Amino acid sequence: MTSRLLGVSLGRAVLALGLCGAAGGTLVAGLAMPIVGGAGLAARKAASTLTDLPAPLREEPLPEVTRLLDRNGRQIAQFYYQNRKSVPLSAVAPVMRQAIVAIEDARFYQHGGLDIRGTLRAFITNTRAGGIRQGGSSISQQLVKNIMLNQAESPDERAQALVRSFRRKFDELRYALALERKYTKDQILERYLNIAYFGAGAFGVQAAAKRFFGVDAADLTLTQAATLAGAVRTPYDTDPSLGEEHRDRLRARRDLVLGRMADLGMIGEDVARAAAAEPLGLHLRPEPGGCAGSAYPFFCVYVEREVLTNPAFGHTRADRERRLQRGGLTIWTTIDPVAQRAAERAIAARVKPRDNQVASETMIEPGTGRIRAMAVSKRYGRNPHNRDLGPATTYNLAADSAHGGGLGLQAGSTFKVFTLATALKEGMRFGDGFLIPGAYVPSYGYRDCSGKAVNDPRTVIRNAGGEGRGGPYSLEMGTWQSVNIFYMRLEREVGLCDVVRTAKSLGIKRADGTPLREVPTFTLGANEMDPTTVAAAYATFAARGRYCRPLAITAIVERDGTRTEIPPACQTALEPEVADAVSHVLTGVFTKGTMRGQSIGRPAAGKTGTNNGYTSAWFAGYTPSLAAAVSVGDIRGSYRYPLTGVTIGGRYYGAVQGASLPGPIWVDSMRAALRGTPAYDFVPPNMARFGGGFTPGLKEALEKRREKEKKKRKAERERDDHEGDGTTAGHAQAAGGGRAATTAGSPQSPVAMGIGGTAPSVPVIRPPAAGARAPGRPLASGAHTVARGSSPRAPVRTGSAGVPARTGRADRASLARPRAAAPPASAPAAGRARGGLAHKAAAHNDTARHSKTRRTPTGHSKTGKTLIGRGKARKTPAGRAKARRAAAARRETARHSTARQRAAQHRAGRTPHRHAAASRRGRHG
């Protein structure tokens, strides 16, 4: 009975629509065409069609924005097919709900999906106005149309969903009635507000509120809500981002909405007039999608490629791309803004975007593999007129080709660490080594991992300029000076395949994805690499042998709030003791090797990489808490355009080496990235296992070299004495020019001074000499270090008493001198006073430039000379003259200070300093 009554009423409704449609010649007439043969038959057919409803449309999840967050939760990029963020109806301002209902379906809460009265009223109003002023379809019908459009995959399917036909309109009506049975009115309105397109690339009310006004949907005002409601009907004609004409149309639609709300009693007439008098108040905020709009575009590309190539995100690439652009995921990444900023600034200070040479750097956290920074000297994007060369690039040059990178650069001597680790693993000690020639031909002894001989008798290996000569070299010295021939010989001794296996266990693979080239020059970095892969390999040593795959994503949150954590993928690649031994050797690169004089103020280890022919330059290094690798090469092709005779960042380089450009970038970036973090030392090596060793002829060669240096220094002193007067050793040291070995506990001991004699920015936390330590645990001291000014080939080792157990020749002399002639108790204070006055006099030496001869504190009369500035400044006549003037000023000040001191001593009945020293010399003689 109920269905019969519903059929009759629906039949009458269709009849009414047909009559009105016949008068107007509209689509409604099409609905009534079947009734021409008889109103009763048409009514019965219409009733059965509208009562036997289909199942509701299958609703796919709406495409939503996928957001990328940094480690702190700040958004760094977004991907979307449609810029949409679905929100519940409670998160939409009530005035927005009223506005959309007023203009689209005023009787939305009264009808059951088909508003007969509303449709007739809209038809009549639109016919009189000559255009669309009111919507004829209910909100439920519009929701059906949008669902069909959203399900369309191809352009043809989308066109079919929008075609104007009687059949499509009738299907919409039937599905709308089915939706009314399935959902409540509020649920239908919520779905409509989230699916509707508002223009300017904004889908859904939340995205539209952000795009148009920069506010959330919950905070929309009356004027803003009316503007958005007016944009839904013709979003392309009222798109405010397309110009003033479109904005004028949008304003007219807004005023229409305000008037309709007043007619329905939702707002007062005066309120509607006041709102209509206001400007649109648009604050169009761009919503760029993809990596081009990211603050960290190269890292963004890495994450995007990680998603698109990882089967965990979908079975096929199409599935993974659909999930990235439509899934509404929230992806937590590993990027650290502090480290990223440090890398970007260090690179920008030395390499400019318009340079053909490009620098790249990646920072990785040891023990987890988390990528903390990824920077490139060029901007991300396309160059003007789509040129290949320019300030921008679309290649992620800090990563391999699988993550958007190029073919990579030859890694150079950074690969020597894999041979070093293999040698230590196979039983070599720090002091083991051999005699090498000045040139080397790999004519025998090299086999790849398949057992095939890969000797190359036509290749002659030489040491790179400034990186070692022929002669005896130990494992340490060969590493510190990066001696190519030594490492070619060492690779032959331990086995090429063993070295390759060590490298592979540390994640080494070519940047282009092809198999590693197992050739004799493998240890010299013949394979093309990317900074991310190299940094991850070096991080293994910092993590005491634990290799972790580079990790860019830490967690994924689905649109329903489900969170999936991504743990690090790590494995043990080396024994912890072997990794500690490698770190011990590589710390010497900063204190005794190719990076001597460049320090980050805390314990660090690393290796330069300079290729034969200077095709590329590298530096890779690490601390216990962070690892990084820097590469520099020509983007036009490293072999065709070597790094010789080039100007990079406004500075000319005769030849770019690992220590001349990549090294300083690494130092500056690491220093800034680690600022404010605790400084940890490396675990000391097991000296019972790795200490000692023997290299034939090394002792004799070192003695010969020391004698040569001794003669050279003596000649320099004689030349300096001939050019000008000098001061005593004690006074020179007080002025800052002396060298002395001190005990480990003194303020200027090797431990206190830090690496290479540079004071650390934070106290160094050292692990114990034996046993493993948990990361970040403060432990006792005991590491080997080097005193400022000591011989680079004679490391200072502190004994149990805190006194250096072995020192260089100069240090032994400085230790002996105080015992031979110790000043009286008051002399140190006087010496400090003289030193302080000397510094003041040096700052005002213009008043003493006329002084050519002064009497020193010991009573000797000589011409002016200074021990400060010994080096480059004194090699020129102007430098020597300046030094003499500064020395003269200091002697003048010291003479007055000495005179006052002697007078005071005379009054106190003490022996003057020089007489006391003479009496002690006689006593010991």
Secondary structure, 3 states (H helix, E strand, C coil): CHHHHHHHHHHHHHHHHHHHHHHHCCHHHHHHHHHHHCHHHHHHHHHHHHHCCCCCCCCCCCCECEEEECCCCCEEEEECCCEECCCCHHHCCHHHHHHHHHHHCCCCCCCCCCCHHHHHHHHHHHHHHCCCCCCCCCHHHHHHHHHHHHHCCCHHHHHHHHCCCHHHHHHHHHHHHHHHHHCCHHHHHHHHHHHCEEECCEECHHHHHHHHHCCCHHHCCHHHHHHHHHHCCCCCCCCHHHCHHHHHHHHHHHHHHHHHHHHCCCCCHHHHHHHHCCCCCCCCCCCCCECCCCCCHHHHHHHHHHHHHCHHHCCCHHHHHHHHHHECCEEEECCCHHHHHHHHHHHHCCCCCCCCEEEEEEEECCCCCEEEEEEECCEECCCHHHCCCCCEECCCCCCCHHHCCCCCEECHHHHHHHHHHHHHHCCCCCCCEEEECCCECCCCCCECCCCCECCCCCCCECCCCCCCCCEEEEHHHHHHCCCHHHHHHHHHHHCHHHHHHHHHHCCCCCCCCCCCCCCHHHHHCCCEECHHHHHHHHHHHHCCCEEECCECEEEEECCCCCEEECCCCEEECCCHHHHHHHHHHHHHHHHCCCCCCCCCCCCCEEEEEECCCCCEEEEEEECCCCEEEEEEEECCCCCCCCCEEEEECCEEEEECCCCCCHHHHHHHHHHHHCCCCCEECCCCCCHHHHCCCCCCCHHHHHHHHHHHHHHHHHHHHHHHHHHCCCCCHHHHHHCCCCCCCCCCCCCCCHHHHCHHHCCCCCCEECCCCCCCCCCCCCCCCCCCECCCCCCCCCCECECCCCCECCCCHHHHHHHHHHHHCCCCCCHHHHHHHHHHHHHHHHHCHHHHCCCCEEECCCCCEEECCCCCCCCHHHHCHHHHHHHHHHHHHHHHHHHHHHHHHHHHHHHHCCCCHHHHHHHHHHHHC
